[in-house]
């Protein structure tokens, strides 16, 4: 993932700073891992690429299945524990919040001990906690376990992105990232569908336990399949080095915009999918829990849109792809206001497609932009992303409690407007840089 700026870094695959909205320089490299740029890195059709793709796909499945395992079950948790929708939503917000807080420290550990080691340890802890979650005696205990689970999962997203940036050829990177994001969408979909039908027959606790067992299988397969890294160089755990790297990334205007875009996209997505179960189980739809869980099959659309993000960027440029993702998401939000179930489902399809496309484009752009400390750059993106998820879950539920589905949609539309405004700002910055360069020439 590497396009660049005035400092001379490469923009990748036919892109210029104007194409990407870049107007930035990255600070001096710190003592962190630097990927080998030789031809020995993995590429489609080459040795290890399929194993790597499947391993990280399964890691994505396990991560999202565990992270959002309670989301489709919130109405049942509310009924079982006698709590409101906003109270139950903390079982989602605690997990995503734990991930947001710990993703940066976990990325630092991956710089020192290796991406594969940290990802393996994170999955091991997360699946162990996942097997304990069904036995939570109260809502506070359930929220606490979910927070620990989210903190454990923090070792996956940033480490996986950094692993790909180091081990995969630049031309194949957006596609590889898209496959990992596609695994996230499959995990989110399968977790919600499975829990919906299992919970309808045996309750939410058994449903969450089943997801824990599925995640165990994914974790074992991941460790067996993932090729050992060949281009990792251990970095330092010194706090001063980490602080300098983080400061360099936060001083980069393009990275700041990408972090904000990820957070805003996830605010929409987190709010919609936290609340949609309540809307569909109430009048005028009154759907049973199994059918509500099946609604999450629309995640398949996200799998497709994420995996084709590379082609989308190739045709429209990064900014064009972000505009398309934001516009598609906004159209879906407006359609979901209808009282017709087919129109609501179409709205969810558009929201899902727009979100996953935007997320895949923004997350891959982070790795392309950062020329050092890629794990920290990705960690900052993931932190912002999951802060957006926690905010969306909480604010979306509060908006639903006070204003119904219209309130939740209003929150989502404001977030999409933020994405568009930030992308426009990037476009203007790129034009200024291009104009300055032309004048200098």
LINDASUL-V653336 format. One record per backbone hydrogen bond with DSSP energy under -0.5 kcal/mol. NH is the residue of the N-H (numbers start at 1). CO is the residue of the C=O. E is the energy in kcal/mol with one decimal. If there is no record, write none. Layout:
NH;CO;E  NH;CO;E
This chain:
8;5;-1.8  15;12;-2.6  20;16;-1.7  21;17;-1.8  22;17;-1.4  32;30;-2.6  41;38;-1.2  42;167;-3.3  46;43;-2.8  49;46;-1.3  50;46;-0.5  52;48;-2.7  53;49;-2.8  54;50;-2.7  55;51;-2.7  56;52;-2.5  57;53;-2.1  58;54;-2.5  59;55;-2.0  60;56;-2.3  61;57;-2.2  62;58;-2.7  63;59;-2.5  64;60;-2.3  65;61;-2.3  66;62;-2.2  67;63;-2.7  68;64;-2.0  69;66;-1.4  71;68;-1.1  72;68;-0.6  73;70;-0.8  74;71;-1.1  76;73;-0.5  77;73;-2.6  78;74;-2.8  79;75;-2.0  80;76;-2.8  81;77;-2.6  82;78;-1.1  83;78;-1.6  88;84;-2.7  89;85;-2.0  90;87;-1.4  91;88;-2.1  92;89;-1.2  93;89;-2.5  94;90;-2.5  96;92;-2.3  97;93;-2.5  98;94;-2.4  99;95;-1.9  100;96;-2.3  101;97;-2.2  102;98;-1.9  103;99;-1.6  106;102;-2.3  107;103;-1.9  108;104;-1.9  109;105;-1.9  110;106;-2.0  111;107;-1.4  112;108;-1.2  113;109;-3.4  114;110;-1.4  118;114;-1.9  119;115;-2.7  120;116;-2.3  121;117;-2.4  122;118;-2.6  123;119;-2.3  124;120;-2.1  125;121;-2.2  126;122;-2.5  127;123;-2.6  128;124;-1.5  129;125;-2.4  130;126;-2.1  131;127;-1.3  131;128;-0.5  132;128;-0.6  132;129;-1.2  133;129;-1.7  134;130;-0.5  135;132;-1.9  136;133;-2.0  142;138;-2.4  143;139;-3.0  144;140;-2.3  145;141;-2.4  146;142;-2.2  147;143;-2.0  148;144;-2.1  149;145;-2.4  150;146;-2.5  151;147;-2.2  152;148;-2.2  153;149;-2.3  154;150;-0.7  154;151;-0.6  155;152;-1.5  156;153;-2.1  157;153;-0.7  158;154;-0.6  160;156;-2.8  161;157;-2.1  162;158;-2.3  163;159;-2.7  164;160;-2.3  165;161;-2.3  166;162;-1.7  167;163;-2.3  168;164;-2.1  169;42;-2.7  172;169;-1.0  173;169;-0.5  173;170;-1.2  174;170;-0.5  176;172;-2.3  177;173;-2.9  178;174;-2.5  179;175;-2.0  180;176;-1.8  181;177;-2.7  182;178;-2.4  183;179;-2.0  184;180;-1.6  185;181;-2.1  186;182;-2.5  187;183;-2.7  188;184;-2.9  189;185;-2.5  190;186;-3.3  191;187;-2.4  192;188;-1.6  193;189;-2.8  194;190;-2.9  195;191;-2.2  196;192;-2.1  197;193;-1.9  198;194;-2.6  199;195;-2.6  200;196;-1.4  201;197;-1.0  201;198;-0.6  202;198;-3.2  203;199;-1.7  207;203;-1.6  208;204;-2.3  209;205;-2.0  210;206;-2.2  211;207;-1.7  212;208;-1.9  213;209;-1.9  214;210;-2.3  215;211;-2.4  216;212;-1.7  217;213;-1.7  218;214;-2.1  219;215;-2.5  220;216;-2.2  221;217;-2.2  222;218;-2.5  223;219;-2.1  224;220;-1.8  225;221;-2.0  226;222;-2.5  235;111;-3.2  236;31;-1.7  241;238;-0.7  242;238;-2.0  243;239;-3.0  244;240;-2.2  245;241;-2.3  246;242;-2.7  247;243;-2.6  248;244;-2.3  249;245;-2.1  250;246;-2.6  251;247;-1.4  252;249;-1.3  253;251;-0.7  256;252;-2.3  257;253;-2.1  258;254;-2.4  259;255;-2.7  260;256;-2.1  261;257;-2.5  262;258;-2.5  263;259;-2.1  264;260;-2.4  265;261;-2.7  266;262;-2.0  267;263;-1.6  268;264;-1.7  269;265;-2.1  270;266;-3.1  271;267;-2.0  272;268;-2.5  273;269;-2.3  274;270;-1.3  275;271;-1.5  276;272;-2.1  278;275;-0.8  279;275;-1.9  280;276;-2.4  281;277;-1.5  282;278;-0.9  285;282;-1.2  286;282;-2.9  287;280;-3.2  292;288;-2.1  293;289;-2.4  294;290;-1.6  295;291;-1.1  295;292;-0.6  296;293;-1.4  297;294;-2.2  298;295;-1.8  299;296;-2.0  300;297;-2.2  301;298;-1.6  302;298;-0.8  303;299;-2.0  304;300;-1.8  305;301;-2.7  306;302;-2.6  307;303;-1.8  308;304;-1.2  309;306;-1.4  312;308;-1.9  313;309;-2.6  314;310;-2.0  315;311;-1.7  316;312;-2.7  317;313;-2.4  319;19;-1.1  320;316;-0.7  321;317;-2.2  322;318;-2.1  323;319;-2.6  324;320;-2.3  325;321;-2.5  326;322;-2.7  327;323;-2.8  328;324;-2.5  329;325;-2.1  330;326;-2.4  331;327;-2.3  332;328;-2.0  333;329;-2.2  334;330;-2.1  335;331;-2.2  336;332;-2.0  337;334;-1.2  338;335;-1.9  341;339;-0.5  344;340;-2.2  345;341;-2.6  346;342;-2.3  347;343;-2.4  348;344;-2.2  349;345;-2.2  350;346;-2.2  351;347;-2.6  352;348;-2.5  353;349;-2.6  354;350;-2.6  355;351;-2.4  356;352;-2.4  357;353;-2.0  358;354;-2.3  359;355;-2.9  360;356;-2.4  361;357;-2.2  362;358;-2.5  363;359;-2.8  364;360;-1.9  365;361;-1.7  366;362;-1.4  367;363;-1.2  368;364;-1.6  369;365;-2.0  370;366;-2.5  377;373;-2.5  378;374;-3.0  379;375;-2.3  380;376;-2.6  381;377;-1.7  382;378;-2.9  383;379;-2.8  384;380;-2.3  385;381;-2.8  386;382;-2.7  387;383;-2.0  388;384;-2.2  389;385;-1.5  390;386;-2.5  391;387;-2.8  392;388;-2.9  393;389;-2.7  394;390;-2.4  395;391;-3.1  396;392;-2.2  397;393;-1.5  398;394;-2.3  399;395;-2.9  400;396;-2.0  401;397;-2.3  402;398;-1.9  403;399;-3.2  404;400;-2.0  407;403;-0.7  407;404;-0.8  408;404;-1.3  409;405;-2.5  410;406;-2.3  411;407;-1.9  412;408;-2.0  413;409;-2.6  414;410;-2.0  415;411;-1.8  416;412;-2.2  417;413;-2.3  418;414;-1.6  419;415;-1.8  420;416;-2.3  421;417;-2.5  422;418;-2.4  423;419;-2.2  424;420;-2.4  425;421;-2.1  426;422;-2.0  427;423;-2.1  428;424;-2.5  429;425;-2.2  430;426;-2.4  431;427;-2.0  432;428;-2.0  433;429;-2.2  434;430;-2.6  435;431;-2.7  436;432;-2.5  437;433;-2.5  438;434;-2.4  439;435;-2.3  440;436;-2.3  441;437;-2.2
